[in-house]
Amino acid sequence: MLEQLPYIAAATVICLVLFVVIDILWKLPKKGGVSGAEAIANDIEATGGNKHGGYMIGNIITSPDASAGTLLAACGFFIYGVIGAVVAAVLVFIGARICADKGYAGLTGALAATAVIWACTTFLGFAPETFIAGIVLAILIVEVLSLKFSSKIIGKLWGKRT
Amino acid sequence: MIVEAICALAAVYSVIRVLLEKSTFKKLAYLNVLNFAVAGAIVLLLPHPITIGAAVAYFVGATLESNAIASTLAVGGEE
């Protein structure tokens, strides 16, 4: 049972890097997609966080972004392999439209996660379910441990991109 | 087993943070993590092709609720 722990730790790092990079590439920290995301960013900034990091966290909360795409692709892959992950990617795309999100971060995240999970399970011996635990831990690190600290790090990464 | 335990612990920890937090906007961030953990747990405990649809429906529905709450508060609703 515990032999999966190193794989889960590695999957957490892979998922964290994957969804943060894709979200920043799709300019999620630039502005809030809906008024609710901007309000969340203002609240995070008011308690000492970074505004652009707040925008990204607000966008993660209010619509399915790359982190949701990674989670649902991992779920799809766990159940039905690559086909399940691609079905999940299509459903994430529809879900983003339902949430008034005009971007493609969720779809890109799901497809990129499918490729990464396929490569890791085929060549590196990861079990598909380690990525479900990995993305849950990754989003826990970003959103629960400290919103102030994580928004500052995302803000710095966004500053480097622009 | 360990994967299911991680999802369950993440869910319980985020619920505790939701209960202790006063700001509604920050509660939504912790609730988002709860949704991740529950969607993961649904799939891990019920491995069946239809579960993919159920997990996506749950997750998108929960996200839409957070979106609605945050947007309502943003345009002048009472916190």
Interface residues (C-beta under 8 A of the other chain):
Chain A: M1 L2 Q4 L5 I8 V34 S35 G36 A37 E38 A39 I40 D43 I44 T47 I57 G58 I60 I61 T62 S63 P64 S67 A68 L71 L72 A74 C75 G76 F78 I79 Y80 G84 V87 A88 L91 V92 I94 G95 I98 C99 A100 E129 T130 I132 A133 I135 V136 L137 I139 L140 E143 V144 L147
Chain B: M1 I2 V3 I6 C7 A10 Y13 S14 R17 S23 F25 K26 L28 A29 Y30 N32 V33 F36 A37 A39 G40 V43 L44 P47 H48 P49 T51 I52 G53 A55 V56 F59 V60 T63 L64 S66 N67 A68 I69 A70 S71 T72 L73 A74 V75
